[in-house]
Amino acid sequence: MARHRGPVLVDTNAILECWRIGAWRALTGGYAVETVEDCVTETQTGFQRRRPERQVDAAVLRASLAAPAHTVTDAELAELAVQAPDIALDVGERSLWAHVLTRADAWILCGPDKASLRFGVRLGFRERLVALEGLLGAAGYRSKSALKPAYTTKWLNATLGELVLSEGRAQP
Amino acid sequence: MATQLIGARIKALREERGLSQEELARQFGFKDRQILSAIETGERRVSAEELILAVQKLGASLDYFTDPFILVGEGKFSWRQTNVGPQRLSAYERNAGRWIAAFRRIAPQVGRETPLLRRALGLTRHHRFEDAAGAGERLAAEFELGDIPARSLAAVMERHFGVLVLMVEALEGISGAACRLPELDAVLINRHEVAGRRHFDLAHELFHILTWDAMPPDHVEEASETSKNRVEQLANSFASAVLMPTAVLDGYGDWSALRGNDLVAKLNATADQLDVTASALKWRLVGLGRLPLAAAREVRDAALRNNGHEGSETNPPPLFSEPFIEVIALGLKEGLISARRTAGLLDVSLDDLSELFRSHGVEAPDEL
C-alpha cells in the first residue's frame, strides 16, 4: 500500500502490539498518528487486559502523537450508541469510533478487533480500515518480531470480506 | 431487540421516577406522548439528541440507557450465602448480572435462542416435604439422571430446562444463586465449593427456578442443608431426592443396622460415589426411613466433613460453562462483542481468555 499522508487513528490493541514488537517509533515517525484519551489509559499497566503487562511510557506515547489525545463527549458517544446498538465495544474502541464520527478529514483507522471492524463496515468505512502490517510496510519498517495474525493484511482482508457479506445480509 | 433496549430503559426509569408519559414527553419537548410511547416500545428509533435528553432529564448515565450488559430492574436474584454483607453482595450481584445480561443479549444473535416456554413444578409452600421429595424423585427418573444424578444434573438443566448454569469465582461465603429474568433463568454456583455442596446447591436452586412464581425465594438465604425457612426446606427435600433417588440409594444395601465407624465409612464412601455430601446423604437416609434418627445423631459432623477426606477438593470445574463460553465465542467470532470487552466482562486477561475457551473445548477466535 502507498503511504497514507493523512491522520492515522489507532486503538489500544494496535498501540500495544506496536509497542510489543518495538515499532512505535517507526509508526509515529511515518504517520500522523492520533488516538483518544481512553485508549491512552488502556495502554497503561492495570488497564491493558494483557498478561504479562508491558510498560508503555505515557509521556513518550503522548509526545509522539500528532495531536493531543482526543476526549469524547456524551453527545458523541450517544451518536455511536444509536448507530450500532448491537455491537458491544470496549471503552477505548467505543471512544475512538465516537471521535471518528466527528471528523470529516481523510483519516484511516488501525484497530484489529472484529467487532470494531464490523462497526466500521456497517458505517461504510471499509476502505479506511487498515492493518498494522500494511502501515509499517509502507513506512519502510521490517519487524524482527512477527505480528500476531489479527495485525496482518491477510487477516484484515479476509475478515473485512466476511463482514461485508454479513452486513450485506443484515441490511433490510 | 437492540433498538428496544434504550426505549425500555427510558420506560423503566420513567416509571421508577413516577412520571407519566405525558409529563416526560413534555420535558423532552415532544408535541405529544405518542412519540415517547413509540420510543418506549421500540417502534421508533431513538436519535442521539433524544438519548442525550434522556440522560439530562432523567439524570442517569449514558451507559444506563445503552449498555446491554447490565440488568436494569429486570433480574431477581436469590442468594444462598453465609455472612456476606449486603454491600458486598450487591456489588457482586451487579457483576453477576453482567454475565447473565451478556448471555441473554448475545445468545439470540448467534442462533442460540432462549426457551420460549418455562417449565414449572406444581408445588406451593403448603405442600408437604414428601411432595417436594416426590417431585425430585420423578424429575430424576423422567430426565434419566442415572446412577449418579449429580453428574448429569447441570447438563439436564441446560438442555431440557434452558437454564444458564454458571460456575463462578464467588466471594467467600457465597454458595450460589438463582436468577430470574423475564426471558431467562440462571443458576450461579461457587466453583470452589466441594463437589457435594456444589451439586446440592445446583439442585436446590433448580427448585427455586421451577417454583419461582408460586414460591418466590427470598433475596438472601442462609446456605444450609437444615434451614428453618419452609420454602428452603422444601427446596432441600427436593434437592436431596434429585441427587439421591430412592431407587439409586437402594442399590447401596441396608443401612439400618450400621453404627459408629462402619456407618461413617459407608456414608463417606457412598457420598463420594454419588458426588454428594455425606451429611446430606445421612439426612436423606433418615428421611427415607432407611437409617434410624438416633443412629444419625450419633454420627459427629466432623467425621463427615469433606466426606472424611483430609483438606478440601482442589480441582474445581472450569469457570462459567460450555454453553456460556460457546455463545461468547460465537459473539466474538461474529464481531458482536470485542475481545477487550469480553475480557473485561469475564474479568480475565485477553491471554487467559484463550485458555478459558480451551478449558471448555471451544475454539478461541484468531484475534486473541
Interface residues (C-beta under 8 A of the other chain):
Chain A: T12 N13 E42 Q48 R49 R50 R51 D74 A75 L77 A78 E79 A81 V82 P85 D86 I87 A88 L89 D90 G92 E93 P112 D113 K114 A115 S116 L117 R118 K148 P149 A150 W155 T159 L163 S166
Chain B: M1 A2 T3 L5 I6 R45 V46 S47 A48 E49 L51 I52 V55 L62 F65 T66 P68 F69 A102 R105 Q109 G331 L332 K333 E334 G335 L336 I337 S338 A339 R340 R341 A343 G344 S349 L350 D351 D352 P365 D366 E367
